[in-house]
Amino acid sequence: MEQAQLYKRLFTISVDELAMFHENSRSVADCIKLLNISAKQRTVIRHAQLEDFWQEEVEGKWEFFVKMKLASSSLTTELALKNNLNMLEWHIVYQRYSDLAAADKPFTFLEYAHKPLRVEIIDIGVEYGIAEACAVLDHVYEFGQKGNVQQHTKH
């Protein structure tokens, strides 16, 4: 199985999980602040756990990174235990909201969450491969019930 398939799954999980921070009553900036605080506290959302949040300058542009891992509840499935997926770690990376041009700024955090710059796979562990990781993610996240994985990756 191609590594692109793992990226697509992690993209979908990340965007769906971060969308939980959307509230119509809050500004995008306030939602990002809440996300930052939640990541610093290693908050579990549903299927993923936020591990950290930071900003850094990449090629002259500021980006923010959200470090994520699978939540403990996702790791307790029989398939996840068999494949020891606790090492799976990834970052979802966004352009800093304040640096976006006014015409490009999403009006809601939900819109913003669906437009990351990229997903970076940091570690999948040495005990399993991409196919096993995808199988566990398919089992835990139930992509079939949420729609096609590819549907979420057109952004």
C-alpha positions as CSV (number, residue, x, y, z in Angstrom):
1,M,0.0,0.0,0.0
2,E,1.3,3.5,-0.8
3,Q,2.3,6.0,1.8
4,A,-0.2,8.4,0.2
5,Q,-3.0,6.2,1.5
6,L,-1.8,6.7,5.1
7,Y,-1.5,10.5,4.5
8,K,-5.1,10.6,3.3
9,R,-6.4,8.8,6.3
10,L,-4.4,10.9,8.8
11,F,-5.5,14.1,6.9
12,T,-9.2,13.0,7.2
13,I,-8.9,12.1,10.9
14,S,-7.0,15.3,11.7
15,V,-9.4,17.6,10.0
16,D,-12.5,15.9,11.4
17,E,-11.0,15.9,14.9
18,L,-9.9,19.6,14.8
19,A,-13.3,20.6,13.5
20,M,-14.5,19.8,17.0
21,F,-13.0,23.2,18.1
22,H,-15.4,25.1,15.8
23,E,-18.0,27.2,17.5
24,N,-20.0,29.8,15.7
25,S,-19.8,32.1,18.7
26,R,-16.0,32.2,18.6
27,S,-13.6,33.9,16.2
28,V,-11.1,31.8,14.3
29,A,-8.3,33.3,16.4
30,D,-10.1,32.3,19.6
31,C,-10.6,28.7,18.3
32,I,-6.9,28.5,17.5
33,K,-6.1,29.7,21.1
34,L,-8.3,27.0,22.5
35,L,-6.6,24.4,20.2
36,N,-3.2,25.6,21.5
37,I,-4.3,25.2,25.1
38,S,-5.9,21.9,24.5
39,A,-2.7,20.6,22.8
40,K,-0.5,21.7,25.6
41,Q,-2.8,19.7,28.0
42,R,-2.7,16.6,25.7
43,T,-6.4,16.6,25.2
44,V,-8.2,13.6,23.7
45,I,-10.8,14.5,21.2
46,R,-12.4,11.4,19.9
47,H,-10.0,9.2,17.9
48,A,-6.9,11.3,18.2
49,Q,-5.0,12.9,21.1
50,L,-3.4,16.3,20.7
51,E,0.1,16.2,21.9
52,D,1.6,19.6,21.3
53,F,1.2,22.9,19.4
54,W,4.0,25.3,18.2
55,Q,4.8,27.8,15.5
56,E,8.0,28.0,13.5
57,E,9.2,29.9,10.4
58,V,9.5,27.7,7.3
59,E,11.0,29.3,4.2
60,G,10.1,32.8,5.4
61,K,6.5,32.0,6.3
62,W,5.1,31.2,9.8
63,E,3.3,27.9,10.2
64,F,1.8,26.3,13.2
65,F,2.0,22.6,13.9
66,V,-0.3,20.3,15.8
67,K,1.3,17.1,17.0
68,M,-1.2,14.2,17.1
69,K,-1.3,10.6,18.1
70,L,-4.1,8.0,18.3
71,A,-6.2,8.3,21.4
72,S,-5.9,5.5,24.0
73,S,-9.5,4.4,23.2
74,S,-8.4,3.9,19.5
75,L,-5.4,1.9,20.6
76,T,-7.4,-0.6,22.7
77,T,-9.0,-2.3,19.7
78,E,-7.8,-5.9,19.1
79,L,-6.4,-4.9,15.7
80,A,-4.5,-1.9,17.1
81,L,-3.1,-3.9,20.0
82,K,-1.9,-6.6,17.5
83,N,-0.1,-4.0,15.4
84,N,1.2,-1.9,18.3
85,L,0.2,1.3,16.8
86,N,1.0,3.5,19.8
87,M,4.1,4.9,18.0
88,L,2.1,6.4,15.2
89,E,2.7,10.2,15.4
90,W,1.9,12.9,12.9
91,H,1.7,16.7,12.5
92,I,-1.0,18.7,10.8
93,V,0.5,22.0,9.6
94,Y,-1.4,25.2,8.9
95,Q,-0.4,28.6,7.7
96,R,-0.6,31.1,10.5
97,Y,-4.0,32.6,10.4
98,S,-2.8,36.2,11.0
99,D,-0.5,35.9,8.0
100,L,-3.2,35.0,5.5
101,A,-4.3,37.7,3.1
102,A,-7.7,39.2,4.0
103,A,-9.3,37.7,0.9
104,D,-7.9,34.2,1.8
105,K,-9.0,34.2,5.5
106,P,-11.7,31.7,6.2
107,F,-14.7,33.1,8.1
108,T,-14.9,30.1,10.5
109,F,-12.5,27.8,12.2
110,L,-14.3,24.9,10.5
111,E,-13.3,26.3,7.0
112,Y,-9.8,26.9,8.3
113,A,-9.4,23.4,9.8
114,H,-10.2,21.9,6.4
115,K,-7.3,23.8,4.7
116,P,-4.1,22.6,6.2
117,L,-0.8,23.0,4.3
118,R,0.2,19.4,4.8
119,V,0.3,16.4,7.1
120,E,3.7,15.1,8.2
121,I,4.1,11.5,9.3
122,I,6.7,11.6,12.0
123,D,6.8,8.0,13.2
124,I,4.8,4.8,12.4
125,G,7.1,2.5,14.3
126,V,9.3,-0.3,13.1
127,E,7.1,-3.2,14.0
128,Y,4.4,-2.6,11.3
129,G,4.1,-1.1,7.9
130,I,1.9,1.3,6.0
131,A,-0.7,-1.4,5.1
132,E,-1.1,-2.4,8.8
133,A,-1.4,1.2,9.9
134,C,-4.1,1.9,7.3
135,A,-6.0,-1.3,8.3
136,V,-6.0,-0.2,11.9
137,L,-7.1,3.4,11.0
138,D,-9.9,1.9,8.8
139,H,-11.1,-0.2,11.6
140,V,-10.9,2.4,14.3
141,Y,-12.2,5.4,12.4
142,E,-14.8,3.6,10.2
143,F,-14.1,5.7,7.1
144,G,-16.8,3.8,5.2
145,Q,-19.5,5.3,7.5
146,K,-18.1,8.8,7.1
147,G,-17.7,8.7,3.4
148,N,-14.8,8.1,1.1
149,V,-11.4,9.0,2.4
150,Q,-10.5,10.7,-0.8
151,Q,-13.5,13.0,-0.5
152,H,-11.8,15.0,2.3
153,T,-8.4,15.4,0.5
154,K,-9.4,17.7,-2.3
155,H,-8.4,20.8,-0.4
